[in-house]
Amino acid sequence: MLVLSKDPYVSSAVIIFQRCSVLITEFVLIFAVHSLLLSLLGPTTRGNRALKSVALALFAFNFGLFIVDHMHFQYNGFLFGVLFISVAKVFQSNYLFAGFLFACLLNLKHIFLCLAPVYFVFILLHYCFQTVNDKCHFRFDRFLLMGLTVCSVFSISIGPWVYMGKFQSLLSRLFPFHRGLCHAYWAPNFWALYNTLDKLLDLSGTYIFYS
């Protein structure tokens, strides 16, 4: 399986490994949802038991995740689990651990980079600024500690690539601008508008060139 080949490698052992590993990582999502609900709603009572059960079922048994993770093997349930645990730590005011987990999440899958500005501003305001006697003070020590925590995660993850001189290759794989920002035309979001505009500009350029 570790031999490079242009032909796909398929075996019963690989399929069993992929399916079992996805099932095991789903427990991270279940634990994360439980932790998030505990942070939001508090301990389980007769008043919130039904709400917690429904929320847990909707998150843990999401049909979209079943299709993507158990058929395409992308482990999104595990990734969302890390995100939800990080959010739960935010609600618990454990901002340092929340930042650590989010930094780990970015290194697990860089698609979550779009959430980084929100995390940065929120943690900066709630962790690095402190109000004392109605006066707001910037805590440089906390800012430095958070920065060191996040940078340590990235150093451990990316450091070996820099050491081996493969950092540019890594960037080109993570951000393949040479092939365009999108590789699918069906995404029902902002990128669908981007694709439409890109196609119109392409057609208009072709028309102008040949006319």
Secondary structure, 3 states (H helix, E strand, C coil): CCCCCCCCCCCHHHHHHHHHHHHHHHHHHHHHHHHHHHHHHCCCCCCCHHHHHHHHHHHHCCHHHHHHHHHCCCCHHHHHHHHHHHHHHHHCCCHHHHHHHHHHHHHHCHHHHHHHHHHHHHHHHHHCEEEECCEEEECHHHHHHHHHHHHHHHHHHHHHHHHCCCHHHHHHHHCCHHHCCCCCCCCCCHHHHHHHHHHHHHHHHHHHHHC
